[in-house]
């Protein structure tokens, strides 16, 4: 790997995560520059690649680490993902790839891929039609099940609703026109918690327990983090789930059902790890930087692009 390697960390606001990544990369002799995807652009007259990344006007980055894809209109998000695809077309490593991010941003696609691979994940329904969603809710309620309504695009536990009856279903406009419903997983006994396993380069490296005051355990929603042993069963399931999606790294959310079996709730393709870092001795940013550098920045000829 060339000591002169320069990479872009794509984020609107570097914050804690960006700074940790930049320091970890610098420790490996890799320079990094923060850039916002919303400031990147297509310009076929600007250079031979037709792509402009702030801070890299005269050359493409040697690699890109995606820390954030900000919310925006359908057109804005399409352009941002298109830029990541275009960088990959020019052999620039994108960590995680646009294709992998698309598969996790769309929770319904994640659910379908997990089911196709035979991995344990809750029963899930996604539809644009309120009548279909209501019929599902009524049927599941009659069977004694509750459903969680989630934004199809969303993270950090925002916008979640626990539904128990037909009258609880919101209007389509309140969920951006898509009803993504997932069967609620009740933890065994009074154990209200879930698990976050962090996978890098195909290996689960750390895990934590998240506990909330209610049924939502996300740290951003007030959940507290506790250290958790990364047992072989949890590690294998998290690693298989990430491999199915095709990700370089990911945060995998898991729960145990009433029978104690682990199920994959969802996969975060641009995961935060500040909470996990507070309860593990593993330097997550360092592991990310090492994996990125070893697998993507050591290829012959990369610096010549």
Secondary structure, DSSP 8 states (H G I E B T S, - for coil): --TT-EEEEE-SS-HHHHHHHHHHHHHTT-EEEEE-GGG-EE-TTTSSSSEE-TT-TTS--SEEEE-------HHHHHHHHHHHHHHHHTT-EEES-HHHHHHHHSHHHHHHHHHHTT--B--EEEES-HHHHHHHHHHHHHTT--EEEE-SS--TTTT-EEE-SGGG---GGGGTT-EEEEE----STT---EEEEEEETTEEEEEEEEE-SSS---GGGT-EEEE----HHHHHHHHHHHHHHT-SEEEEEEEE-TTS-EEEEEEETT---HHHHTT-SS-HHHHHHHHHHHHHS-STTGGG-
